[in-house]
Amino acid sequence: MSGNLASSGKATDADNSNSLNVLILVAEDEPEIADILIAYLDRNGMRSVHAPNGAKALEMHLTLKPDLILLDIQMPLLDGWQVLSEIRHRGNTPVIMLTAMDQDIDKLTGLRIGADDYVVKPFNPAEVVARVQAVLRRAQMRGEQEQRRILRVAPFIIDLDSHEAVVEINDMQHTLALTLTEFRLLAQLARSPRRVFSRTELLATCLPEGDTLERTVDSHVSKLRKKLEDLGIVGVPVSTRGVGYRFHDHI
C-alpha cells in the first residue's frame, strides 16, 4: 500500500463533538486498508463496523442502519456497484466509494447510481475522514431541509410546498416563473446537487403523467436554462453527455 496510508492525522475537539454516535460501515475486502480506516475513524470519534464483502455489507446495512458507508468497488460476492444500487433502492444512506480505478467513467458511474463522493486509492486516510465529515454534514443539512420542505442551494431557495423558486442576486430575491415540470426538474436536481440524474430518472420523477420520450426532458431543461440565463445564471443544469443532468459543477 501507499505510504499515504501511514500518514498521521489529529482530530480537533469540534470534529469529535460533531461525530459522536456516528456509525460508519467500512465495506472493504483488504484487511489492512479496513484496519487503517477504522483506526482513523475511531481517532476522530466515530464508531465503525467492517464488512469484508458485498453481501455482508448489505446485511449489515439492513440490520445496523449506519450513518454512512465507505464502499470499495472491487469486492467479492457482490461488487460495489451492485451494493450501491441496492442501497439506493432502500433509501438515502450516504455512500463514499473507494476505488483503485482512477478513470472518469468509473467516477461518473458511481455518481450516476447515487454515490455522494468517491476517493481514489492510494489515499490519505485523514482525507477520507475529512470527506466523511463533509458528507455527513451535507446529509444532516439535507435532512433538515427536507423536514422544512425548503431546499437552499445557493443562489436558489426552493419551497416544495408552495412550488415557488426564488433566486437571490445581489441581496435581491427574484421569483422564477416556472411551469410545474420545470419546477420539478429544478427541485429534483437541487436535492442532490452533485449527483447525475439520468433522463429516465427525471422522466419518472418530474414528468409522471405518462410522457415516455427522453428528449422531452431535454426540451424542458432547455426552457429552464433559458429562464435562468435571463437572470444571469449560466450553466444550470449541467449536461453530462450520454447520461443526463446534474445541478451545477460548483455546488
Secondary structure as GFF3:
##gff-version 3
##sequence-region A 1 251
A	DSSP	three_ten_helix	3	6	.	.	.	ID=ss1
A	DSSP	alpha_helix	13	19	.	.	.	ID=ss2
A	DSSP	beta_strand	23	27	.	.	.	ID=ss3
A	DSSP	alpha_helix	31	43	.	.	.	ID=ss4
A	DSSP	beta_strand	47	51	.	.	.	ID=ss5
A	DSSP	alpha_helix	54	64	.	.	.	ID=ss6
A	DSSP	beta_strand	68	72	.	.	.	ID=ss7
A	DSSP	alpha_helix	80	90	.	.	.	ID=ss8
A	DSSP	beta_strand	95	99	.	.	.	ID=ss9
A	DSSP	alpha_helix	104	113	.	.	.	ID=ss10
A	DSSP	beta_strand	117	120	.	.	.	ID=ss11
A	DSSP	alpha_helix	125	148	.	.	.	ID=ss12
A	DSSP	beta_strand	150	153	.	.	.	ID=ss13
A	DSSP	beta_strand	156	159	.	.	.	ID=ss14
A	DSSP	beta_strand	164	169	.	.	.	ID=ss15
A	DSSP	beta_strand	172	175	.	.	.	ID=ss16
A	DSSP	alpha_helix	180	191	.	.	.	ID=ss17
A	DSSP	beta_strand	197	198	.	.	.	ID=ss18
A	DSSP	alpha_helix	199	206	.	.	.	ID=ss19
A	DSSP	alpha_helix	214	229	.	.	.	ID=ss20
A	DSSP	beta_strand	238	240	.	.	.	ID=ss21
A	DSSP	beta_strand	244	246	.	.	.	ID=ss22
###
